[in-house]
Amino acid sequence: MIFEVVVEVRLRAGIADPQGATIERALPALGFVGVNGVSVGKSIRFTVQAEDEAAAHELVTDLCHRFLTNPVIEDSEISLQVAETSAN
């Protein structure tokens, strides 16, 4: 089966987010008031082939821990969906 994968990566709680802080400080000057808690992350999208959803999730989890994220300072959230072409 082929799965469409989305990995959302964000900094762990308590880790400084200078990009988020810069954006948050700039917003009032642009007329956006009342916006707080800005954080910046990344979204990684790809497809993966695996026998089933459990195997795909295990593979992507390993990929996140070994390559896509820094598990010391980042958390990741994995979303899997069967690819359209795989469902037919």
Secondary structure, DSSP 8 states (H G I E B T S, - for coil): -EEEEEEEEEE-TTS--HHHHHHHHHTGGGT--S-------EEEEEEEE-SSHHHHHHHHHHHIIIII--TTTEEEEEEEEE-HHHH-
